[in-house]
Amino acid sequence: MGKPQPQKVIKGTVLCLHGFAQNGPTFSAKASGIRKMLKKSGYHTVFINGPLKLTPADLPFEAASLGADDKGEDPNFRGWVHTSVEKFDIKPPFESIKEAYAEHGPFIGILGFSQGAGIVGLILNHINEISGCDKAAENLKFAIMYSSFLFKEKSVQSYYQQKIKLPTLHIFGELDTLVSSERSQALVDLCENATVFKHPGGHYVPNTKDLLKREVAWVESIVNPEGAQAETAPAPAKGQGKAKTAPAPKKPVESEAEKQKREEDELNKLADQVGKLGTA
């Protein structure tokens, strides 16, 4: 008999919120790239359904364009809030977040796309209250938002009064015609510890390998910064042994451009390490 394979350690669970007119399973399929890369790196993902069951009348486009067919089958289009001001209600998505925490929490990260990303930006500073968990904010280490934006409705503006301190990763397409880069940038500006990755596509979650590696490298740099530094640090030359520690020289003051370049280089090095984990 062969030796039993060691169980892979789960570093944490990531809550995933789909976009408008999607649902948990369809978003899991569309975001398969990041889902598999996170799994490979030791993160479990949970994809939940939005609370709104949308009808064709709720959709600003033909249902067939999103997978409905002529057989009359229910495509189960879901949303978090109605797009019309008259029907806008933030309570149902908050209830869904609370239920997700009760059933699947705690969460180390939250990931969202489009309207789901908008919900993520809305809840980060109020996660303890919304989730009903006193330690939700303490456990939460990062958020990833694709094609995100700020809601314009007056009823939720109080949720944006304070800057978001949680590390956030914002990814949006340069050809996105549904959510402009200006709308995405508005949420970026609300985040004190924001990192932005752009891709040359439109309104979707990109599955290009190089970008996925950078995304997971960013996650690792947040969750395990010491380990991330160890992965990118050069190994000592063979036979050298331990060297005596010399006093650290004073670091020159970095310009913002130099800091951004250094952080990008570190992420790229870590991304190379992530890429060596193989394919899911």
C-alpha positions as CSV (number, residue, x, y, z in Angstrom):
1,M,0.0,0.0,0.0
2,G,1.2,3.5,-0.8
3,K,1.6,6.2,1.8
4,P,-1.6,8.2,2.4
5,Q,-1.5,11.6,0.8
6,P,-1.3,14.5,3.3
7,Q,-4.4,16.6,3.5
8,K,-3.9,20.1,2.0
9,V,-4.2,22.8,4.6
10,I,-7.1,25.2,3.9
11,K,-5.8,28.7,4.5
12,G,-9.3,30.2,4.5
13,T,-12.6,30.6,2.7
14,V,-13.4,33.3,0.2
15,L,-17.0,34.4,-0.3
16,C,-17.8,35.1,-3.9
17,L,-20.7,37.4,-5.2
18,H,-21.8,37.2,-8.8
19,G,-22.9,40.0,-11.1
20,F,-26.3,41.1,-12.1
21,A,-28.4,38.4,-14.0
22,Q,-25.9,35.7,-13.0
23,N,-26.1,33.2,-10.1
24,G,-23.7,31.3,-7.9
25,P,-23.1,28.3,-10.2
26,T,-22.8,30.4,-13.4
27,F,-20.3,32.8,-11.7
28,S,-18.3,29.8,-10.4
29,A,-18.0,28.7,-14.1
30,K,-17.2,32.1,-15.5
31,A,-14.6,32.7,-12.7
32,S,-13.1,29.3,-13.0
33,G,-9.6,30.6,-13.5
34,I,-9.3,32.5,-10.2
35,R,-11.4,29.8,-8.4
36,K,-8.9,27.1,-9.4
37,M,-5.9,29.2,-8.7
38,L,-7.2,30.0,-5.2
39,K,-7.9,26.3,-4.6
40,K,-4.4,25.4,-5.8
41,S,-3.0,27.9,-3.3
42,G,-5.1,26.5,-0.4
43,Y,-8.2,28.7,-0.4
44,H,-11.8,27.4,-0.4
45,T,-14.4,29.4,-2.4
46,V,-18.1,29.7,-1.7
47,F,-20.4,31.0,-4.5
48,I,-23.8,32.1,-3.3
49,N,-27.0,33.3,-5.1
50,G,-28.2,36.9,-4.9
51,P,-31.5,37.3,-3.2
52,L,-33.5,38.7,-6.2
53,K,-35.1,36.3,-8.6
54,L,-35.1,38.4,-11.8
55,T,-37.8,38.2,-14.5
56,P,-37.3,39.1,-18.2
57,A,-38.9,42.5,-17.4
58,D,-36.1,43.2,-14.9
59,L,-33.4,42.7,-17.6
60,P,-32.2,45.6,-19.7
61,F,-31.3,43.2,-22.5
62,E,-32.6,40.1,-24.3
63,A,-32.6,37.1,-21.9
64,A,-31.3,34.9,-24.8
65,S,-28.0,36.8,-24.7
66,L,-27.4,35.4,-21.2
67,G,-28.2,31.8,-21.9
68,A,-32.0,31.5,-21.9
69,D,-33.3,29.3,-24.7
70,D,-36.5,28.6,-26.6
71,K,-37.5,25.7,-24.4
72,G,-38.9,27.9,-21.7
73,E,-36.5,26.6,-19.1
74,D,-36.0,28.9,-16.1
75,P,-32.4,30.4,-16.5
76,N,-32.5,31.5,-12.8
77,F,-31.2,35.0,-13.3
78,R,-30.3,36.5,-10.0
79,G,-29.3,40.0,-8.7
80,W,-28.4,41.8,-5.5
81,V,-30.5,44.9,-6.0
82,H,-32.8,46.2,-8.6
83,T,-31.3,48.6,-11.1
84,S,-34.3,51.0,-10.9
85,V,-34.3,53.6,-8.1
86,E,-37.9,52.9,-7.2
87,K,-37.2,49.2,-6.4
88,F,-33.7,49.6,-4.9
89,D,-33.5,47.9,-1.5
90,I,-30.3,47.1,0.2
91,K,-31.8,44.9,2.9
92,P,-32.1,41.7,0.9
93,P,-28.4,41.5,0.0
94,F,-27.4,42.3,3.6
95,E,-29.6,39.3,4.7
96,S,-27.9,37.1,2.1
97,I,-24.5,38.1,3.4
98,K,-25.6,37.3,7.0
99,E,-26.9,33.9,6.0
100,A,-23.7,33.1,4.1
101,Y,-21.7,33.9,7.3
102,A,-23.9,31.8,9.4
103,E,-23.7,28.8,7.0
104,H,-20.2,29.1,5.5
105,G,-18.2,31.6,7.5
106,P,-15.8,32.9,8.7
107,F,-14.3,34.3,5.5
108,I,-10.7,35.4,5.0
109,G,-11.6,37.2,1.8
110,I,-14.6,38.5,-0.3
111,L,-14.6,38.5,-4.1
112,G,-17.2,40.1,-6.3
113,F,-17.9,40.9,-9.9
114,S,-19.8,44.0,-11.2
115,Q,-23.0,44.4,-9.1
116,G,-21.5,41.9,-6.6
117,A,-18.3,43.9,-6.5
118,G,-20.5,47.0,-5.7
119,I,-22.0,45.1,-2.8
120,V,-18.5,44.2,-1.6
121,G,-17.4,47.8,-1.6
122,L,-20.6,48.7,0.3
123,I,-20.2,46.2,3.2
124,L,-16.4,46.2,4.0
125,N,-16.5,48.9,6.6
126,H,-19.7,47.5,8.2
127,I,-19.0,43.8,8.0
128,N,-19.5,43.0,11.7
129,E,-22.9,44.7,11.8
130,I,-24.1,43.2,8.4
131,S,-22.8,39.7,9.0
132,G,-23.9,39.5,12.6
133,C,-20.4,38.2,13.5
134,D,-18.3,40.1,16.0
135,K,-15.0,38.9,14.6
136,A,-15.9,39.2,10.9
137,A,-13.7,42.2,10.3
138,E,-10.9,40.7,12.3
139,N,-10.9,37.5,10.2
140,L,-11.3,39.3,6.9
141,K,-7.9,40.0,5.3
142,F,-8.7,41.1,1.7
143,A,-11.2,41.8,-1.0
144,I,-11.0,41.3,-4.8
145,M,-13.4,43.4,-7.0
146,Y,-13.8,43.0,-10.7
147,S,-15.6,45.8,-12.7
148,S,-16.6,47.4,-9.4
149,F,-18.4,50.7,-8.8
150,L,-20.1,52.8,-6.2
151,F,-23.8,52.8,-5.9
152,K,-25.4,56.2,-6.5
153,E,-28.6,55.8,-4.5
154,K,-29.0,58.2,-1.6
155,S,-30.1,55.5,0.8
156,V,-26.6,53.9,0.9
157,Q,-24.3,57.0,0.8
158,S,-23.7,56.8,4.5
159,Y,-21.8,53.5,3.9
160,Y,-19.2,55.4,2.0
161,Q,-18.4,58.1,4.6
162,Q,-15.2,56.4,5.8
163,K,-12.2,55.2,3.8
164,I,-11.8,51.4,3.4
165,K,-8.6,50.3,5.1
166,L,-8.8,46.6,4.2
167,P,-6.4,45.7,1.4
168,T,-8.3,45.6,-1.9
169,L,-7.5,44.4,-5.4
170,H,-9.4,46.1,-8.2
171,I,-9.4,44.5,-11.7
172,F,-11.2,46.1,-14.6
173,G,-11.1,45.9,-18.4
174,E,-9.9,48.8,-20.5
175,L,-12.7,48.1,-23.0
176,D,-15.5,47.7,-20.5
177,T,-18.6,49.5,-21.8
178,L,-20.9,48.6,-19.0
179,V,-18.9,49.9,-16.1
180,S,-16.5,52.7,-17.1
181,S,-13.0,53.0,-15.7
182,E,-14.1,56.3,-14.1
183,R,-16.8,54.5,-12.1
184,S,-14.4,51.8,-11.0
185,Q,-11.8,54.4,-10.1
186,A,-14.3,56.1,-7.8
187,L,-14.3,52.9,-5.6
188,V,-10.5,52.6,-5.9
189,D,-10.2,56.2,-4.5
190,L,-12.3,55.2,-1.5
191,C,-9.8,52.4,-0.6
192,E,-6.6,53.4,1.3
193,N,-4.8,50.1,0.5
194,A,-5.8,49.6,-3.1
195,T,-4.0,47.7,-5.9
196,V,-5.2,48.0,-9.5
197,F,-4.7,45.5,-12.3
198,K,-6.1,46.3,-15.7
199,H,-6.7,43.9,-18.6
200,P,-7.3,44.7,-22.3
201,G,-10.8,43.2,-22.4
202,G,-14.3,44.2,-21.5
203,H,-16.9,43.4,-18.8
204,Y,-15.9,40.0,-17.5
205,V,-13.6,38.1,-15.1
206,P,-10.4,37.5,-17.0
207,N,-9.0,34.0,-17.0
208,T,-5.5,34.7,-18.5
209,K,-2.9,32.8,-16.7
210,D,-0.4,35.6,-16.1
211,L,-3.0,37.9,-14.6
212,L,-4.4,35.0,-12.4
213,K,-0.9,34.3,-11.1
214,R,-0.5,38.0,-10.1
215,E,-3.9,38.0,-8.4
216,V,-3.1,35.0,-6.3
217,A,0.4,36.4,-5.6
218,W,-1.3,39.5,-4.3
219,V,-3.5,37.4,-2.0
220,E,-0.5,35.6,-0.6
221,S,1.4,38.8,0.0
222,I,-1.5,40.0,2.1
223,V,-2.4,36.8,4.0
224,N,1.2,35.6,4.5
225,P,3.6,38.5,3.9
226,E,6.5,36.7,5.6
227,G,6.1,33.7,3.5
228,A,5.8,35.8,0.4
229,Q,9.0,37.5,1.1
230,A,10.7,34.2,1.8
231,E,9.5,32.9,-1.6
232,T,11.0,35.9,-3.5
233,A,14.3,36.2,-1.5
234,P,17.4,34.7,-3.1
235,A,18.8,31.6,-1.5
236,P,22.2,31.8,0.2
237,A,25.1,30.5,-1.8
238,K,26.0,26.8,-1.2
239,G,28.5,26.4,1.7
240,Q,28.2,29.9,3.0
241,G,26.4,29.0,6.2
242,K,24.9,31.7,8.4
243,A,26.3,35.1,8.0
244,K,26.6,37.6,10.8
245,T,23.9,40.2,10.8
246,A,25.3,43.7,9.9
247,P,23.5,46.8,10.9
248,A,20.8,47.6,8.3
249,P,21.7,50.7,6.2
250,K,19.2,53.5,6.2
251,K,16.8,53.0,3.3
252,P,16.5,55.9,0.9
253,V,13.1,57.6,0.7
254,E,11.1,56.1,-2.1
255,S,9.1,58.1,-4.6
256,E,5.6,56.9,-5.2
257,A,6.6,55.7,-8.7
258,E,9.6,53.8,-7.2
259,K,7.4,52.2,-4.6
260,Q,4.8,51.1,-7.2
261,K,7.6,49.6,-9.4
262,R,9.1,47.8,-6.4
263,E,5.8,46.3,-5.3
264,E,5.0,45.3,-8.9
265,D,8.3,43.5,-9.2
266,E,7.7,41.7,-5.9
267,L,4.3,40.6,-7.0
268,N,5.7,39.4,-10.4
269,K,8.4,37.3,-8.6
270,L,5.7,35.8,-6.3
271,A,3.5,35.2,-9.3
272,D,6.2,33.0,-10.8
273,Q,6.3,30.9,-7.6
274,V,2.5,30.6,-7.7
275,G,2.7,29.5,-11.3
276,K,4.9,26.6,-10.4
277,L,2.1,25.0,-8.4
278,G,0.9,23.4,-11.6
279,T,-2.6,23.4,-13.2
280,A,-5.8,22.4,-11.5
